[in-house]
Amino acid sequence: MKTTGKVTGIVSNLVTVQVDGPVSQNELCFITVGDTRLMAEVIKVNGQNAAVQVFESTRGLKNGDSVEFEDRMLEATLGPGLLSSCYDGLQNDLTTMTGVFLKRGEYTDPLNHEKLWDFTPVAKPGDKVVAADWLGEVKEGWLPHKIMVPFSFKGEYTVKSIAAAGQYNIDKTIAVLTDESGEDVEVTMTQKWPVKVAIKGYKEKPRPNRIMETGVRVIDTLDPIAEGGTGFIPGPFGCGKTVLQHAIAKQGDADVIVMAACGERANEVVEIFTEFPELIDPHTGRHLMERTTIICNTSNMPVAAREASVYTAMTICEYYRAMGLKVLLLADSTSRWAQALREMSNRMEELPGADAFPVDLSAIISNFYARAGMVVLNNGQTGSVTFIGTVSPAGGNLKEPVTESTKKAARCFYALEQNRADKKRYPAVNPIDSYSKYLEYPEIQEHLAQRIRPGWVEMVEKTKFIIRKGKDANDQINILGDDGVPMSYHELFWKSELVDFVILQQDAFDQTDALTPLDRQKYMLELVLSICDRDFKFDDYEQCRVFFKEVINILRQMNYSEFKSEKFNNYQEQLSKILDNGN
């Protein structure tokens, strides 16, 4: 018998319920308001009172309204049809809405129950299976979608029967399994899993041992992210966080992309909905949306649903990882998720931490980031979830609590800089403040040596040294003037500028420059370092002329439309003046 209760207090979407039976943390419940049932989640239990957060507007709710508890947590529905879909944080299918907005109390089914899928069995009668083992597969677009033993199953099962190859809908029983007690259990193509509990359908979770190629030079060359790794992109508004994430989504070496727009402005969400279906995947030549799922909660949606969106997105990623696929999760922005946590914490009058965020904010973020990673499945194959989130610190303050807490959890840090964005040097990633801890892993160093060339990490460190020395030299030039510093300072500055223009800056909208494979990155870095290694004497006019001509030739070799633009013309004009003046 289900537990019921009555509403005894309302503070916006935080509702206090007096219960008549047992309830548990994160349990779902429905509050009846007239003819409407509102979904809510238990976030705190204190004796006979339960604090629940409502995923909808609480307008019209009053004391005494009835509440019915479901004895289950908020769950994601998993099965064929997730790709190419657009959901909100509760996994309502936004393409089947009856109007511009979901009506209050309207919950749609995330999957199509009428569509037929071409099923091919993988297991056979008599096989011993456990949770997450593959029973068969269907084609979802061009990807193999594995039908698995439900993750909730405990112990070993025997396959009693399995459906023959053919077309079935997702509700068709495709296998009958017998548990250790001899009881038969029917399995369909779908299953449910609580979004706030990590899926454990694998044997082990080793350290990442190879990088995920993104095609973005400032990431792959200087601070690569591992396949199954974690990273985040903090920066002020307007510095290009969303554009950088979209470039990674389009070009990243992943089988499945999950975009989580968490509390984003409506115009940015509309851009995702309109642009993603039109993007062409550079790896396959097909539409990028065919291997993408979008989870969307705009900033005008309830904060409780905003929090749920990141967990729903991660659960879908873990589901596809259990199929042996490489999954990339991009969340924009985790700051608004943290703000939702802060809002609910304040309403419950909990002890606040820094900037009124919850005291356990760091633990919450760390637990979430820990769900990413590379895993070894029961059959020995591997799958991975690579997670890159963005952080939107107020005023670009990278010392605020969300950025600091995320730094402790993520292994890659890509700091966007307002100054670089103002100079139109995109991606506006600060190469000095940014880092990748994966470069310290012996497994990653060995992988880079085999994939690119021996000594690659040393070349990267040398490049970063040139950039740092160039910045220091530029600071001295700005303070003391051109004539107040030795010529060696100008040499350091212009070498760092060469690295900046060729390696760091990249045009995400240029057909040639948008995607840079690792082999081309190797060629470009070797070419740039070959010039920087030359022992030019900047107090010698002829050698100075040779250096700048070499720079211009390198830029021309890159053959980017960017270097035919006004920015390149200004750069070339600046070099020409130096040559003509003999400075």
Secondary structure by P-SEA (a helix, b strand, c coil): cbbbbbbccccccbbbbbccccccccbbbbbbcccbbbbbbbccccccbbbbbbccccccccccbbbbbccccccccccccccccccccccccccccccccccccbbbbcccccccccccccccccccccccccccccccccbbbbbcccccccccccccccccccccccccccbbbbcccbbbbbbccccccccccccccccccccccbbbbcccccccccccccccbbbbbbbcccccaaaaaaaaaacccccbbbbbbccccaaaaaaaaccccccccccccccccccbbbbbbcccccaaaaaaaaaaaaaaaaaaaaabbbbbbbbccaaaaaaaaaaaaaaacccccccccccaaaaaaaaaaaccccccccccbbbbbbbbbbbbccccccccaaaaaaaacccbbbbbbaaaaaaccccccccccccccccccaaaaaaaaaacccaaaaaaaaaaaaaaaaaaaaaaaaacccccccaaaaaaaaaaaaaaaccccccccccccccccaaaaaaaaaaaaaaaacccccccaaaaaaaaaaaaaaaaaacccccccaaaaaaaaaaaaaaaacc
